[in-house]
C-alpha cells in the first residue's frame, strides 16, 4: 500500500526536522520542502491518470474543453501557492505566506474572469430573450 | 518520476555534521570559521534542493497545462 510509504516518509521527515530545528532552522525548512516534493512526486503519477480520464469524459460530453483546462490550471496554481505559503508559515514568516496566497488568488481570478464573462453573456442573452 | 528518499537522509546528515562542526569550532574559539561552515552547509543543501524544486515546478506545469 502506498499510504504506508507516504506516512512513513512524513514521519521520518518530521523527526529529522525536529532534530535539525534547534541548531539550524534553515536546513529544517529545506528538509520540509524536500519531504513535500517527495510526497507530491509520489502521488502525482497516480493523479495524472485520473486527469487523463477526466479529459476523456469531458471530450465525450459536449462541454467545451477550455473550461476544464481552466479548472486544471486553477488547481495547479492553487497547489503551488499553497505549498509555498505553508512552508513560509512553517518557517515563521506568515506575512510572506499571505502575500504568496494573495498572488495566487489574483492569478486565479485572472484565469476565471473569461468563464464569468461567458456566464454573464449567457444570462444577458436569456434576459433579453424574455 | 520517482525521487528516492535518500536526499532526506543526506540533508539530515549534512545538518548533523554542520551542527557538530559548529559546536567544535565555537568551543575552539573560531567563530568566523564556524559561520563559514554553517553557510557552506546551507549552500550545499540549497544546491541539492533547487533541482528538486525546478523538477516539481515542471511536473505541475506539465500536468495542469500551466504555461
N, CA and C atoms of all chains as a GROMACS GRO file, in nm:
protein
  591
    1UNK      N    1   0.084  -0.121   0.000
    1UNK     CA    2   0.000   0.000   0.000
    1UNK      C    3   0.086   0.126   0.000
    2UNK      N    4   0.048   0.222  -0.085
    2UNK     CA    5   0.129   0.343  -0.095
    2UNK      C    6   0.114   0.431   0.029
    3UNK      N    7  -0.003   0.424   0.094
    3UNK     CA    8  -0.027   0.518   0.203
    3UNK      C    9   0.073   0.496   0.316
    4UNK      N   10   0.115   0.370   0.336
    4UNK     CA   11   0.212   0.346   0.443
    4UNK      C   12   0.346   0.409   0.408
    5UNK      N   13   0.381   0.404   0.278
    5UNK     CA   14   0.507   0.468   0.238
    5UNK      C   15   0.500   0.619   0.262
    6UNK      N   16   0.384   0.677   0.223
    6UNK     CA   17   0.372   0.822   0.240
    6UNK      C   18   0.380   0.860   0.386
    7UNK      N   19   0.306   0.783   0.469
    7UNK     CA   20   0.305   0.816   0.612
    7UNK      C   21   0.443   0.800   0.672
    8UNK      N   22   0.516   0.696   0.630
    8UNK     CA   23   0.649   0.678   0.689
    8UNK      C   24   0.745   0.786   0.643
    9UNK      N   25   0.733   0.828   0.515
    9UNK     CA   26   0.817   0.940   0.470
    9UNK      C   27   0.788   1.064   0.553
   10UNK      N   28   0.658   1.092   0.576
   10UNK     CA   29   0.622   1.210   0.653
   10UNK      C   30   0.674   1.204   0.796
   11UNK      N   31   0.658   1.090   0.859
   11UNK     CA   32   0.703   1.080   0.999
   11UNK      C   33   0.854   1.094   1.009
   12UNK      N   34   0.924   1.030   0.915
   12UNK     CA   35   1.070   1.038   0.917
   12UNK      C   36   1.116   1.182   0.897
   13UNK      N   37   1.050   1.250   0.801
   13UNK     CA   38   1.087   1.390   0.776
   13UNK      C   39   1.060   1.475   0.899
   14UNK      N   40   0.949   1.445   0.968
   14UNK     CA   41   0.919   1.523   1.089
   14UNK      C   42   1.027   1.506   1.195
   15UNK      N   43   1.070   1.381   1.211
   15UNK     CA   44   1.173   1.358   1.314
   15UNK      C   45   1.304   1.426   1.276
   16UNK      N   46   1.340   1.419   1.146
   16UNK     CA   47   1.462   1.486   1.101
   16UNK      C   48   1.452   1.636   1.124
   17UNK      N   49   1.334   1.692   1.094
   17UNK     CA   50   1.316   1.836   1.112
   17UNK      C   51   1.329   1.873   1.259
   18UNK      N   52   1.268   1.792   1.347
   18UNK     CA   53   1.278   1.822   1.490
   18UNK      C   54   1.422   1.817   1.537
   19UNK      N   55   1.500   1.723   1.476
   19UNK     CA   56   1.640   1.712   1.513
   19UNK      C   57   1.718   1.837   1.473
   20UNK      N   58   1.685   1.889   1.352
   20UNK     CA   59   1.765   1.998   1.298
   20UNK      C   60   1.720   2.136   1.344
   21UNK      N   61   1.591   2.146   1.387
   21UNK     CA   62   1.534   2.281   1.402
   21UNK      C   63   1.607   2.364   1.509
   22UNK      N   64   1.655   2.297   1.614
   22UNK     CA   65   1.715   2.374   1.724
   22UNK      C   66   1.842   2.443   1.678
   23UNK      N   67   1.928   2.366   1.609
   23UNK     CA   68   2.060   2.421   1.574
   23UNK      C   69   2.058   2.503   1.447
   24UNK      N   70   2.006   2.443   1.336
   24UNK     CA   71   1.998   2.525   1.215
   24UNK      C   72   1.862   2.513   1.149
   25UNK      N   73   1.777   2.612   1.175
   25UNK     CA   74   1.640   2.609   1.125
   25UNK      C   75   1.630   2.618   0.973
   26UNK      N   76   1.735   2.672   0.905
   26UNK     CA   77   1.729   2.682   0.758
   26UNK      C   78   1.725   2.542   0.698
   27UNK      N   79   1.811   2.456   0.750
   27UNK     CA   80   1.814   2.320   0.695
   27UNK      C   81   1.685   2.247   0.727
   28UNK      N   82   1.624   2.277   0.842
   28UNK     CA   83   1.496   2.212   0.874
   28UNK      C   84   1.390   2.252   0.773
   29UNK      N   85   1.390   2.381   0.735
   29UNK     CA   86   1.294   2.425   0.634
   29UNK      C   87   1.319   2.355   0.501
   30UNK      N   88   1.447   2.341   0.465
   30UNK     CA   89   1.478   2.273   0.339
   30UNK      C   90   1.432   2.128   0.344
   31UNK      N   91   1.449   2.063   0.460
   31UNK     CA   92   1.403   1.924   0.472
   31UNK      C   93   1.252   1.917   0.452
   32UNK      N   94   1.180   2.016   0.508
   32UNK     CA   95   1.034   2.009   0.491
   32UNK      C   96   0.995   2.031   0.346
   33UNK      N   97   1.068   2.120   0.275
   33UNK     CA   98   1.041   2.137   0.132
   33UNK      C   99   1.063   2.005   0.058
   34UNK      N  100   1.176   1.941   0.087
   34UNK     CA  101   1.210   1.817   0.016
   34UNK      C  102   1.107   1.708   0.045
   35UNK      N  103   1.063   1.701   0.171
   35UNK     CA  104   0.964   1.598   0.204
   35UNK      C  105   0.834   1.624   0.129
   36UNK      N  106   0.793   1.750   0.122
   36UNK     CA  107   0.672   1.782   0.047
   36UNK      C  108   0.685   1.744  -0.098
   37UNK      N  109   0.802   1.773  -0.158
   37UNK     CA  110   0.821   1.743  -0.300
   37UNK      C  111   0.821   1.591  -0.322
   38UNK      N  112   0.885   1.518  -0.231
   38UNK     CA  113   0.892   1.372  -0.249
   38UNK      C  114   0.751   1.313  -0.244
   39UNK      N  115   0.672   1.358  -0.147
   39UNK     CA  116   0.537   1.302  -0.136
   39UNK      C  117   0.454   1.340  -0.258
   40UNK      N  118   0.472   1.465  -0.305
   40UNK     CA  119   0.396   1.509  -0.422
   40UNK      C  120   0.430   1.426  -0.545
   41UNK      N  121   0.562   1.406  -0.567
   41UNK     CA  122   0.604   1.326  -0.683
   41UNK      C  123   0.550   1.184  -0.675
   42UNK      N  124   0.541   1.137  -0.550
   42UNK     CA  125   0.492   1.002  -0.528
   42UNK      C  126   0.347   0.990  -0.573
   43UNK      N  127   0.269   1.092  -0.543
   43UNK     CA  128   0.125   1.084  -0.566
   43UNK      C  129   0.088   1.126  -0.708
   44UNK      N  130   0.172   1.213  -0.768
   44UNK     CA  131   0.128   1.281  -0.890
   44UNK      C  132   0.111   1.183  -1.005
   45UNK      N  133   0.189   1.074  -1.006
   45UNK     CA  134   0.176   0.980  -1.119
   45UNK      C  135   0.037   0.916  -1.118
   46UNK      N  136  -0.014   0.891  -0.997
   46UNK     CA  137  -0.150   0.836  -0.989
   46UNK      C  138  -0.253   0.940  -1.031
   47UNK      N  139  -0.225   1.066  -0.996
   47UNK     CA  140  -0.322   1.170  -1.024
   47UNK      C  141  -0.331   1.199  -1.173
   48UNK      N  142  -0.217   1.189  -1.245
   48UNK     CA  143  -0.220   1.223  -1.387
   48UNK      C  144  -0.307   1.125  -1.465
   49UNK      N  145  -0.312   0.999  -1.420
   49UNK     CA  146  -0.403   0.903  -1.485
   49UNK      C  147  -0.547   0.951  -1.472
   50UNK      N  148  -0.582   0.997  -1.351
   50UNK     CA  149  -0.718   1.047  -1.330
   50UNK      C  150  -0.748   1.166  -1.418
   51UNK      N  151  -0.648   1.254  -1.433
   51UNK     CA  152  -0.670   1.373  -1.516
   51UNK      C  153  -0.700   1.332  -1.658
   52UNK      N  154  -0.624   1.234  -1.709
   52UNK     CA  155  -0.650   1.191  -1.846
   52UNK      C  156  -0.791   1.136  -1.862
   53UNK      N  157  -0.836   1.059  -1.761
   53UNK     CA  158  -0.972   1.004  -1.775
   53UNK      C  159  -1.076   1.114  -1.764
   54UNK      N  160  -1.050   1.216  -1.682
   54UNK     CA  161  -1.145   1.328  -1.674
   54UNK      C  162  -1.153   1.400  -1.808
   55UNK      N  163  -1.036   1.421  -1.870
   55UNK     CA  164  -1.036   1.490  -2.000
   55UNK      C  165  -1.113   1.407  -2.103
   56UNK      N  166  -1.097   1.275  -2.097
   56UNK     CA  167  -1.172   1.190  -2.191
   56UNK      C  168  -1.322   1.201  -2.167
   57UNK      N  169  -1.363   1.201  -2.039
   57UNK     CA  170  -1.505   1.213  -2.009
   57UNK      C  171  -1.561   1.344  -2.062
   58UNK      N  172  -1.483   1.453  -2.041
   58UNK     CA  173  -1.531   1.583  -2.087
   58UNK      C  174  -1.540   1.586  -2.238
   59UNK      N  175  -1.443   1.526  -2.307
   59UNK     CA  176  -1.448   1.532  -2.453
   59UNK      C  177  -1.562   1.446  -2.508
   60UNK      N  178  -1.606   1.348  -2.430
   60UNK     CA  179  -1.724   1.271  -2.475
   60UNK      C  180  -1.852   1.352  -2.459
   61UNK      N  181  -1.857   1.432  -2.351
   61UNK     CA  182  -1.974   1.520  -2.340
   61UNK      C  183  -1.953   1.639  -2.432
   62UNK      N  184  -2.051   1.727  -2.438
   62UNK     CA  185  -2.042   1.836  -2.536
   62UNK      C  186  -1.985   1.964  -2.472
   63UNK      N  187  -1.929   1.950  -2.352
   63UNK     CA  188  -1.872   2.069  -2.288
   63UNK      C  189  -1.751   2.118  -2.366
   64UNK      N  190  -1.727   2.248  -2.356
   64UNK     CA  191  -1.608   2.300  -2.422
   64UNK      C  192  -1.486   2.265  -2.339
   65UNK      N  193  -1.380   2.228  -2.411
   65UNK     CA  194  -1.261   2.177  -2.344
   65UNK      C  195  -1.193   2.285  -2.261
   66UNK      N  196  -1.208   2.410  -2.302
   66UNK     CA  197  -1.128   2.516  -2.239
   66UNK      C  198  -1.169   2.538  -2.093
   67UNK      N  199  -1.297   2.507  -2.063
   67UNK     CA  200  -1.340   2.526  -1.925
   67UNK      C  201  -1.269   2.428  -1.831
   68UNK      N  202  -1.259   2.304  -1.874
   68UNK     CA  203  -1.192   2.205  -1.789
   68UNK      C  204  -1.044   2.238  -1.777
   69UNK      N  205  -0.984   2.284  -1.888
   69UNK     CA  206  -0.843   2.323  -1.882
   69UNK      C  207  -0.823   2.436  -1.781
   70UNK      N  208  -0.920   2.530  -1.778
   70UNK     CA  209  -0.909   2.639  -1.680
   70UNK      C  210  -0.915   2.584  -1.539
   71UNK      N  211  -1.002   2.486  -1.518
   71UNK     CA  212  -1.010   2.428  -1.382
   71UNK      C  213  -0.877   2.366  -1.344
   72UNK      N  214  -0.817   2.294  -1.439
   72UNK     CA  215  -0.688   2.232  -1.407
   72UNK      C  216  -0.582   2.336  -1.376
   73UNK      N  217  -0.584   2.445  -1.456
   73UNK     CA  218  -0.485   2.550  -1.430
   73UNK      C  219  -0.504   2.609  -1.292
   74UNK      N  220  -0.631   2.631  -1.255
   74UNK     CA  221  -0.658   2.688  -1.123
   74UNK      C  222  -0.608   2.594  -1.014
   75UNK      N  223  -0.632   2.465  -1.032
   75UNK     CA  224  -0.586   2.370  -0.931
   75UNK      C  225  -0.434   2.372  -0.920
   76UNK      N  226  -0.366   2.381  -1.035
   76UNK     CA  227  -0.220   2.384  -1.031
   76UNK      C  228  -0.169   2.507  -0.960
   77UNK      N  229  -0.224   2.624  -0.994
   77UNK     CA  230  -0.179   2.748  -0.928
   77UNK      C  231  -0.207   2.740  -0.778
   78UNK      N  232  -0.327   2.690  -0.743
   78UNK     CA  233  -0.362   2.683  -0.601
   78UNK      C  234  -0.267   2.590  -0.527
   79UNK      N  235  -0.232   2.477  -0.592
   79UNK     CA  236  -0.142   2.384  -0.524
   79UNK      C  237  -0.007   2.447  -0.498
   80UNK      N  238   0.050   2.509  -0.603
   80UNK     CA  239   0.185   2.566  -0.587
   80UNK      C  240   0.184   2.677  -0.482
   81UNK      N  241   0.082   2.764  -0.489
   81UNK     CA  242   0.077   2.876  -0.395
   81UNK      C  243   0.061   2.824  -0.252
   82UNK      N  244  -0.023   2.722  -0.235
   82UNK     CA  245  -0.045   2.668  -0.102
   82UNK      C  246   0.082   2.604  -0.046
   83UNK      N  247   0.152   2.532  -0.134
   83UNK     CA  248   0.279   2.467  -0.095
   83UNK      C  249   0.376   2.571  -0.040
   84UNK      N  250   0.397   2.677  -0.119
   84UNK     CA  251   0.495   2.778  -0.078
   84UNK      C  252   0.448   2.850   0.047
   85UNK      N  253   0.317   2.883   0.054
   85UNK     CA  254   0.273   2.963   0.168
   85UNK      C  255   0.277   2.881   0.297
   86UNK      N  256   0.250   2.751   0.286
   86UNK     CA  257   0.259   2.669   0.408
   86UNK      C  258   0.403   2.658   0.455
   87UNK      N  259   0.497   2.650   0.359
   87UNK     CA  260   0.637   2.641   0.401
   87UNK      C  261   0.681   2.770   0.466
   88UNK      N  262   0.636   2.883   0.409
   88UNK     CA  263   0.669   3.011   0.471
   88UNK      C  264   0.612   3.018   0.612
   89UNK      N  265   0.487   2.971   0.627
   89UNK     CA  266   0.423   2.976   0.757
   89UNK      C  267   0.496   2.889   0.858
   90UNK      N  268   0.540   2.772   0.811
   90UNK     CA  269   0.616   2.682   0.899
   90UNK      C  270   0.745   2.747   0.946
   91UNK      N  271   0.807   2.823   0.855
   91UNK     CA  272   0.934   2.885   0.892
   91UNK      C  273   0.912   3.011   0.974
   92UNK      N  274   0.787   3.043   1.005
   92UNK     CA  275   0.760   3.157   1.092
   92UNK      C  276   0.740   3.286   1.018
   93UNK      N  277   0.732   3.280   0.884
   93UNK     CA  278   0.713   3.402   0.805
   93UNK      C  279   0.571   3.402   0.749
   94UNK      N  280   0.477   3.427   0.839
   94UNK     CA  281   0.338   3.417   0.796
   94UNK      C  282   0.301   3.527   0.697
   95UNK      N  283   0.367   3.642   0.710
   95UNK     CA  284   0.332   3.754   0.622
   95UNK      C  285   0.365   3.721   0.476
   96UNK      N  286   0.485   3.663   0.455
   96UNK     CA  287   0.524   3.628   0.318
   96UNK      C  288   0.427   3.524   0.262
   97UNK      N  289   0.388   3.429   0.348
   97UNK     CA  290   0.295   3.327   0.303
   97UNK      C  291   0.163   3.388   0.258
   98UNK      N  292   0.115   3.486   0.335
   98UNK     CA  293  -0.010   3.551   0.297
   98UNK      C  294   0.004   3.622   0.165
   99UNK      N  295   0.121   3.684   0.142
   99UNK     CA  296   0.140   3.753   0.014
   99UNK      C  297   0.138   3.655  -0.101
  100UNK      N  298   0.202   3.540  -0.082
  100UNK     CA  299   0.201   3.439  -0.188
  100UNK      C  300   0.058   3.395  -0.217
  101UNK      N  301  -0.020   3.376  -0.109
  101UNK     CA  302  -0.160   3.336  -0.130
  101UNK      C  303  -0.237   3.443  -0.207
  102UNK      N  304  -0.209   3.569  -0.173
  102UNK     CA  305  -0.277   3.678  -0.244
  102UNK      C  306  -0.243   3.674  -0.392
  103UNK      N  307  -0.114   3.654  -0.422
  103UNK     CA  308  -0.073   3.645  -0.562
  103UNK      C  309  -0.143   3.532  -0.634
  104UNK      N  310  -0.150   3.417  -0.568
  104UNK     CA  311  -0.219   3.303  -0.629
  104UNK      C  312  -0.365   3.335  -0.654
  105UNK      N  313  -0.430   3.402  -0.558
  105UNK     CA  314  -0.572   3.433  -0.575
  105UNK      C  315  -0.593   3.525  -0.693
  106UNK      N  316  -0.504   3.626  -0.706
  106UNK     CA  317  -0.523   3.721  -0.816
  106UNK      C  318  -0.502   3.651  -0.949
  107UNK      N  319  -0.401   3.563  -0.956
  107UNK     CA  320  -0.379   3.493  -1.084
  107UNK      C  321  -0.496   3.402  -1.117
  108UNK      N  322  -0.553   3.338  -1.012
  108UNK     CA  323  -0.668   3.252  -1.036
  108UNK      C  324  -0.787   3.334  -1.086
  109UNK      N  325  -0.804   3.454  -1.027
  109UNK     CA  326  -0.913   3.540  -1.073
  109UNK      C  327  -0.893   3.578  -1.218
  110UNK      N  328  -0.767   3.608  -1.255
  110UNK     CA  329  -0.735   3.640  -1.393
  110UNK      C  330  -0.778   3.529  -1.487
  111UNK      N  331  -0.754   3.404  -1.442
  111UNK     CA  332  -0.788   3.291  -1.528
  111UNK      C  333  -0.938   3.272  -1.539
  112UNK      N  334  -1.010   3.302  -1.429
  112UNK     CA  335  -1.150   3.262  -1.427
  112UNK      C  336  -1.243   3.373  -1.473
  113UNK      N  337  -1.191   3.493  -1.496
  113UNK     CA  338  -1.277   3.602  -1.545
  113UNK      C  339  -1.342   3.567  -1.679
  114UNK      N  340  -1.270   3.507  -1.778
  114UNK     CA  341  -1.338   3.474  -1.904
  114UNK      C  342  -1.459   3.383  -1.886
  115UNK      N  343  -1.450   3.288  -1.792
  115UNK     CA  344  -1.564   3.199  -1.768
  115UNK      C  345  -1.681   3.279  -1.713
  116UNK      N  346  -1.650   3.369  -1.619
  116UNK     CA  347  -1.755   3.453  -1.562
  116UNK      C  348  -1.819   3.539  -1.671
  117UNK      N  349  -1.735   3.590  -1.763
  117UNK     CA  350  -1.788   3.673  -1.871
  117UNK      C  351  -1.880   3.590  -1.961
  118UNK      N  352  -1.840   3.465  -1.986
  118UNK     CA  353  -1.926   3.380  -2.069
  118UNK      C  354  -2.059   3.355  -2.001
  119UNK      N  355  -2.054   3.333  -1.868
  119UNK     CA  356  -2.179   3.312  -1.793
  119UNK      C  357  -2.267   3.434  -1.799
  120UNK      N  358  -2.202   3.553  -1.785
  120UNK     CA  359  -2.278   3.677  -1.790
  120UNK      C  360  -2.343   3.694  -1.927
  121UNK      N  361  -2.266   3.663  -2.034
  121UNK     CA  362  -2.323   3.673  -2.169
  121UNK      C  363  -2.448   3.587  -2.180
  122UNK      N  364  -2.436   3.463  -2.128
  122UNK     CA  365  -2.550   3.371  -2.135
  122UNK      C  366  -2.671   3.429  -2.063
  123UNK      N  367  -2.646   3.479  -1.940
  123UNK     CA  368  -2.756   3.534  -1.860
  123UNK      C  369  -2.821   3.652  -1.932
  124UNK      N  370  -2.738   3.741  -1.986
  124UNK     CA  371  -2.795   3.859  -2.052
  124UNK      C  372  -2.874   3.820  -2.176
  125UNK      N  373  -2.824   3.719  -2.249
  125UNK     CA  374  -2.898   3.678  -2.369
  125UNK      C  375  -3.033   3.619  -2.329
  126UNK      N  376  -3.036   3.544  -2.218
  126UNK     CA  377  -3.164   3.488  -2.172
  126UNK      C  378  -3.259   3.600  -2.132
  127UNK      N  379  -3.205   3.697  -2.058
  127UNK     CA  380  -3.289   3.808  -2.014
  127UNK      C  381  -3.345   3.884  -2.134
  128UNK      N  382  -3.260   3.908  -2.232
  128UNK     CA  383  -3.305   3.984  -2.349
  128UNK      C  384  -3.408   3.906  -2.430
  129UNK      N  385  -3.397   3.773  -2.428
  129UNK     CA  386  -3.496   3.693  -2.499
  129UNK      C  387  -3.633   3.708  -2.436
  130UNK      N  388  -3.634   3.715  -2.302
  130UNK     CA  389  -3.763   3.729  -2.235
  130UNK      C  390  -3.818   3.869  -2.265
  131UNK      N  391   0.910   0.882  -1.250
  131UNK     CA  392   0.903   1.012  -1.185
  131UNK      C  393   0.920   0.995  -1.035
  132UNK      N  394   1.001   0.901  -0.996
  132UNK     CA  395   1.016   0.878  -0.852
  132UNK      C  396   1.146   0.939  -0.803
  133UNK      N  397   1.140   1.000  -0.688
  133UNK     CA  398   1.258   1.056  -0.625
  133UNK      C  399   1.289   0.969  -0.505
  134UNK      N  400   1.414   0.931  -0.492
  134UNK     CA  401   1.445   0.845  -0.378
  134UNK      C  402   1.449   0.928  -0.251
  135UNK      N  403   1.426   0.858  -0.142
  135UNK     CA  404   1.419   0.928  -0.014
  135UNK      C  405   1.559   0.955   0.041
  136UNK      N  406   1.661   0.909  -0.034
  136UNK     CA  407   1.799   0.929   0.011
  136UNK      C  408   1.831   1.074   0.043
  137UNK      N  409   1.770   1.165  -0.037
  137UNK     CA  410   1.809   1.305  -0.022
  137UNK      C  411   1.770   1.360   0.115
  138UNK      N  412   1.658   1.304   0.172
  138UNK     CA  413   1.622   1.346   0.307
  138UNK      C  414   1.731   1.311   0.406
  139UNK      N  415   1.781   1.186   0.395
  139UNK     CA  416   1.885   1.144   0.489
  139UNK      C  417   2.014   1.219   0.464
  140UNK      N  418   2.040   1.251   0.335
  140UNK     CA  419   2.161   1.328   0.306
  140UNK      C  420   2.156   1.463   0.375
  141UNK      N  421   2.038   1.528   0.365
  141UNK     CA  422   2.026   1.660   0.427
  141UNK      C  423   2.040   1.649   0.578
  142UNK      N  424   1.979   1.543   0.635
  142UNK     CA  425   1.990   1.525   0.780
  142UNK      C  426   2.135   1.506   0.821
  143UNK      N  427   2.210   1.425   0.741
  143UNK     CA  428   2.349   1.401   0.775
  143UNK      C  429   2.430   1.530   0.766
  144UNK      N  430   2.404   1.608   0.660
  144UNK     CA  431   2.476   1.735   0.647
  144UNK      C  432   2.444   1.827   0.764
  145UNK      N  433   2.316   1.827   0.804
  145UNK     CA  434   2.277   1.912   0.916
  145UNK      C  435   2.346   1.874   1.045
  146UNK      N  436   2.351   1.743   1.073
  146UNK     CA  437   2.415   1.699   1.198
  146UNK      C  438   2.564   1.730   1.194
  147UNK      N  439   2.625   1.705   1.076
  147UNK     CA  440   2.768   1.731   1.062
  147UNK      C  441   2.799   1.879   1.084
  148UNK      N  442   2.716   1.964   1.022
  148UNK     CA  443   2.737   2.108   1.037
  148UNK      C  444   2.721   2.149   1.182
  149UNK      N  445   2.621   2.090   1.248
  149UNK     CA  446   2.600   2.126   1.389
  149UNK      C  447   2.720   2.089   1.475
  150UNK      N  448   2.770   1.966   1.453
  150UNK     CA  449   2.884   1.920   1.534
  150UNK      C  450   3.006   2.006   1.508
  151UNK      N  451   3.033   2.032   1.377
  151UNK     CA  452   3.149   2.115   1.343
  151UNK      C  453   3.136   2.254   1.404
  152UNK      N  454   3.013   2.304   1.400
  152UNK     CA  455   2.987   2.436   1.456
  152UNK      C  456   3.022   2.440   1.604
  153UNK      N  457   2.973   2.337   1.677
  153UNK     CA  458   3.000   2.334   1.822
  153UNK      C  459   3.150   2.327   1.848
  154UNK      N  460   3.218   2.237   1.772
  154UNK     CA  461   3.363   2.220   1.795
  154UNK      C  462   3.437   2.350   1.769
  155UNK      N  463   3.402   2.414   1.657
  155UNK     CA  464   3.472   2.538   1.621
  155UNK      C  465   3.441   2.650   1.719
  156UNK      N  466   3.315   2.652   1.768
  156UNK     CA  467   3.282   2.755   1.867
  156UNK      C  468   3.360   2.734   1.995
  157UNK      N  469   3.373   2.606   2.035
  157UNK     CA  470   3.448   2.579   2.157
  157UNK      C  471   3.595   2.610   2.140
  158UNK      N  472   3.645   2.596   2.016
  158UNK     CA  473   3.785   2.627   1.990
  158UNK      C  474   3.807   2.776   1.970
  159UNK      N  475   3.699   2.853   1.977
  159UNK     CA  476   3.714   2.997   1.966
  159UNK      C  477   3.727   3.047   1.825
  160UNK      N  478   3.681   2.970   1.725
  160UNK     CA  479   3.689   3.014   1.585
  160UNK      C  480   3.549   3.048   1.534
  161UNK      N  481   3.499   3.161   1.580
  161UNK     CA  482   3.360   3.192   1.545
  161UNK      C  483   3.342   3.212   1.395
  162UNK      N  484   3.443   3.279   1.331
  162UNK     CA  485   3.423   3.313   1.190
  162UNK      C  486   3.424   3.186   1.105
  163UNK      N  487   3.509   3.089   1.139
  163UNK     CA  488   3.512   2.965   1.062
  163UNK      C  489   3.384   2.885   1.085
  164UNK      N  490   3.331   2.892   1.208
  164UNK     CA  491   3.203   2.824   1.235
  164UNK      C  492   3.092   2.882   1.149
  165UNK      N  493   3.093   3.013   1.135
  165UNK     CA  494   2.995   3.079   1.048
  165UNK      C  495   3.008   3.030   0.906
  166UNK      N  496   3.135   3.022   0.858
  166UNK     CA  497   3.159   2.976   0.721
  166UNK      C  498   3.107   2.836   0.701
  167UNK      N  499   3.129   2.749   0.802
  167UNK     CA  500   3.083   2.610   0.791
  167UNK      C  501   2.931   2.606   0.780
  168UNK      N  502   2.864   2.687   0.863
  168UNK     CA  503   2.718   2.690   0.857
  168UNK      C  504   2.670   2.734   0.720
  169UNK      N  505   2.731   2.842   0.670
  169UNK     CA  506   2.686   2.894   0.541
  169UNK      C  507   2.712   2.794   0.430
  170UNK      N  508   2.828   2.728   0.432
  170UNK     CA  509   2.856   2.634   0.323
  170UNK      C  510   2.762   2.513   0.330
  171UNK      N  511   2.728   2.470   0.450
  171UNK     CA  512   2.632   2.361   0.461
  171UNK      C  513   2.499   2.401   0.400
  172UNK      N  514   2.454   2.522   0.431
  172UNK     CA  515   2.326   2.567   0.376
  172UNK      C  516   2.334   2.575   0.224
  173UNK      N  517   2.446   2.624   0.172
  173UNK     CA  518   2.458   2.638   0.026
  173UNK      C  519   2.457   2.502  -0.042
  174UNK      N  520   2.528   2.405   0.018
  174UNK     CA  521   2.531   2.271  -0.041
  174UNK      C  522   2.390   2.213  -0.047
  175UNK      N  523   2.318   2.225   0.065
  175UNK     CA  524   2.182   2.168   0.067
  175UNK      C  525   2.092   2.243  -0.030
  176UNK      N  526   2.109   2.375  -0.038
  176UNK     CA  527   2.027   2.453  -0.132
  176UNK      C  528   2.050   2.407  -0.274
  177UNK      N  529   2.177   2.381  -0.311
  177UNK     CA  530   2.205   2.336  -0.446
  177UNK      C  531   2.136   2.203  -0.474
  178UNK      N  532   2.127   2.118  -0.369
  178UNK     CA  533   2.058   1.991  -0.390
  178UNK      C  534   1.908   2.013  -0.406
  179UNK      N  535   1.855   2.109  -0.331
  179UNK     CA  536   1.709   2.125  -0.327
  179UNK      C  537   1.657   2.201  -0.449
  180UNK      N  538   1.741   2.290  -0.504
  180UNK     CA  539   1.694   2.373  -0.616
  180UNK      C  540   1.653   2.286  -0.735
  181UNK      N  541   1.733   2.181  -0.761
  181UNK     CA  542   1.698   2.089  -0.869
  181UNK      C  543   1.561   2.027  -0.845
  182UNK      N  544   1.540   1.985  -0.720
  182UNK     CA  545   1.411   1.923  -0.687
  182UNK      C  546   1.296   2.020  -0.708
  183UNK      N  547   1.319   2.146  -0.669
  183UNK     CA  548   1.209   2.242  -0.680
  183UNK      C  549   1.177   2.267  -0.827
  184UNK      N  550   1.282   2.278  -0.911
  184UNK     CA  551   1.253   2.302  -1.052
  184UNK      C  552   1.184   2.181  -1.113
  185UNK      N  553   1.221   2.063  -1.064
  185UNK     CA  554   1.154   1.940  -1.107
  185UNK      C  555   1.005   1.945  -1.074
  186UNK      N  556   0.977   1.989  -0.949
  186UNK     CA  557   0.837   1.999  -0.905
  186UNK      C  558   0.760   2.096  -0.992
  187UNK      N  559   0.821   2.213  -1.019
  187UNK     CA  560   0.752   2.313  -1.100
  187UNK      C  561   0.723   2.257  -1.239
  188UNK      N  562   0.822   2.191  -1.299
  188UNK     CA  563   0.800   2.136  -1.433
  188UNK      C  564   0.688   2.034  -1.432
  189UNK      N  565   0.686   1.952  -1.327
  189UNK     CA  566   0.582   1.849  -1.319
  189UNK      C  567   0.444   1.911  -1.311
  190UNK      N  568   0.431   2.009  -1.220
  190UNK     CA  569   0.300   2.071  -1.204
  190UNK      C  570   0.258   2.139  -1.333
  191UNK      N  571   0.357   2.203  -1.400
  191UNK     CA  572   0.327   2.272  -1.525
  191UNK      C  573   0.279   2.172  -1.630
  192UNK      N  574   0.345   2.058  -1.638
  192UNK     CA  575   0.304   1.961  -1.740
  192UNK      C  576   0.167   1.904  -1.711
  193UNK      N  577   0.140   1.875  -1.584
  193UNK     CA  578   0.018   1.802  -1.553
  193UNK      C  579  -0.103   1.894  -1.558
  194UNK      N  580  -0.088   2.016  -1.509
  194UNK     CA  581  -0.202   2.106  -1.508
  194UNK      C  582  -0.204   2.200  -1.628
  195UNK      N  583  -0.120   2.173  -1.727
  195UNK     CA  584  -0.116   2.254  -1.851
  195UNK      C  585  -0.101   2.404  -1.822
  196UNK      N  586  -0.015   2.436  -1.729
  196UNK     CA  587   0.009   2.577  -1.695
  196UNK      C  588   0.126   2.627  -1.778
  197UNK      N  589   0.101   2.720  -1.867
  197UNK     CA  590   0.216   2.775  -1.940
  197UNK      C  591   0.212   2.926  -1.936
   0.00000   0.00000   0.00000
